[in-house]
Amino acid sequence: MLPAEFARILNTNCSRLGIRLEQSRLEQLWRFTEILLDWNQKLHLVSKGDATPARAARQIIDSLFLLPCFDLPSGSKILDVGTGAGYPVIPLKTIRSDLNLVLTESLRKKASYLQDLIEDLRLQETTLFVGRARELPKQYNQRFDYATAKASGELAAVWTEVYAFLKKGGALLTYKGPRVTSELKSAQRVLKKCPGEITRIQEIKIEELNLGGYLVCVRKK
């Protein structure tokens, strides 16, 4: 049964973000959460404190915050770096079924969990690559419109990892915490070597959910 608090958090905050949340999408997000919490009992996907329906709803809203901030054209091809528990791409795919995803995960047990998600949620146009993003075959070079990353390492390292796979004008959309300023500073040398421009730093601020941090957009020149 869909928990009332889970539904309230998603319905209230999706409305605030201007995201239309149909009942079928809400139920699919709950199914995602059920699978996540079940697998988390045998595999560390999220911390113990985040392994509750209400905390999962919070992480889903954090993931969906990206949608009103960036215009993702229909059918956009997205590379997700170190997909892990599935944030932000599984919630994004649930709301935007048109997105074409390649998930990357180097740990085989986590990859098994992600394959379970893809099959159970019947996610179309979603491919799982078992390995690191930088290990993708050359056929993926300059293929993606966007790359997404959450808790996947320093900005400079992630930019280096996805650079070859982004189209010219493509962008990395990455979630960052309070160290964002120092990360931006340390990334300047890499942005010259692998030409890119930081075009947006969007603060994430939803006080009710104690959400903070930043979304950073780096566009390939």
N, C-alpha and C positions, 0 to 999 in steps of 0.2 A: 504493500500500500504506500502511496506517495505521502511522505511526511508533510504535515501542514507547515512547519517552519521552513523547510526546504522550498516548498512551493511559494510561500510568502516572500522569502528573500529574492527568489528569481523573478517572480511577477512584479514586485514593487520596483526592483532596481533595473530590470529590463525596460520597464515603462519610463523610468527616469532617463535611461540612456537612449530612448527613442527606438528601441528594438521590439519588434512585434514577436511575442512569444506565444505561439499557438499551443494548444493543449498537447498535441502529438509531439511537439518539440520538447515541451516540458517533461513529458513521460520518457522520451528518449534520453534526456539529460539525467533523469533519475536512474534509468537503466545503466547508463555509463557509470554513475556514482555507485550503484549496487555492485557492479563488476569490480570497480576500483577498490571498494572497501573489502570485498571478499578476497581478492588477490593480496591485499595489503596485510592480511593475517598471516600469510606465508612468505611474503616478499615485501621488502621495505620500498614502498613507492612514495608514500607521504609520511610525515612525522605522526606520532601517536596523537598529538594535539589536533592535527588536521584530519584525523580519520573519523569524522562524524558527518552526518548529513548536512548540518548547518555550516560547518567549516568547508565542506566540499562546495556548497552553494556559493560561499564567499569566493572560492578560487575560480568558480565558473564565471562569476561576474567580473572578476579581475581579468579573465581571459577575453570576455566579450567586450570589455572596455575598448579594445582595439577597433571594433567595427565603426562606431560613430566618429572615431578620430581619423581614420584613413579610408579612402574610397578604393575598395578592392573591386575592380571590374569583374563582371560575370565570367566565370571560367578561368580565373587567375590560377596560375601554377605556383604552388607554394612548397618550399623545402623547409621542413622543420628539423632543427638541430637538437639532437639528444632528447627525443620525445618523452622518455620516462613515463610518468603517470598519465600523460596525455594532454596536459595544459601547455599552451592555449588551444592547440589545433583541433582536438575532439569537440569542445564546445563550439568553436568557430564553424567546423564542418556541420554540426548539428543545425545551426541556424542558417548557414549558407551552404546548402547541399551542392551548389554549382562549383564550389572550389575543387581544384585538382591537387591532391596532396601526395607528397613523398615524405614519409616519416623515417627518421634514422635513429637507431638504437643499437649500441655496441654490446650491451649485456644480453645474453641469450634468454635468460629467464624473463627479463622485462620485455624482450621482443615477443616471447610467447604470450604474455599478457596482452600486448598490443594487437597481436594477431587475433586473439580471442575477442577483443573489442571490435575489430574490423568486421569479423564474421557475425558476431552477435547483433551488432547495430546495423549490419548490412550496409556498410559504408561503400558507396560506389566511387570510382576514380580516386581510390586511396591505396597507395603502394607502401609496403614496409621494406626498408633496406636494413639488413642486420649488419651493422658496422658504423663507423663514424662518417659524418657527412663528407669529410675530405677524401674518403675512400670510394666515393661514388664513381662508377665507370665514366669514361670520357664522353659517352653519349649524352650525359646530362650537362655537359658544358654549355653555358649561356642558354639554358632552357627555362629558368625560373623567373617569374615576375617579382616574387618576394621570397625572402627567407624569414622564418620566425625562430626566436630563441628565448627560452626562459630558464634561468638557473643553469646556463650552459657554459659559463666561464666569462673571462674578461672580454670586453668589447673588441679589443685589438685582435685577440685570438679567434673570436667568432667571425669577425670580418675577413680575416685571412682564410678561414675555413670555407666560407661560402662564396667568396669573390668570383672564382672561376665559373661557378654554376649560375650566377645571376646574369640576366640579359643586360645589355647596356641600358641604363636608366632604371634598372630594377633596384629594389631596396631591401635592406635588412631592417626588420621591425623587432626590436629586442626590449625585453623588460629589464629594468635596472633599479637598484636600491639606492640607499643614501650615499654610496661611494661613486655616484654617476659622474661628478665633476672630475675626480681624479682619473677615472677610466677614460673620459673624453680627452683629457690632457695627454695621457699616455698613449692614446690611439693615433695621435697626429702623425707620427712617423710612418705608421702602417698605412694611413689614408693617403700618403704621398706615394708610397711604393705600390700600393694597390688602390688606384685613384678612386676616391669616394668623398662625399660631402655630407656632413651632418645637417640635415634639412629641418629637423623638428625634434624638440624635446618636450614631450607632453606629460605634465604632472598627472598622476593618478590620485584622485582624492575623493573617497567615499567614506565619510566620517562614521556613518552608522555601522559599516562593516569593518572599520579600522583598516581600510585599505589605503596604502600609500605607495610611493615609488614613482617610477617614470617609464614612459615608453619613448624609446629613441629610434629615430629613422635615419639610416645612413643610405644614401643613394649612390649607385655606381655611376661614375662618369664615363 
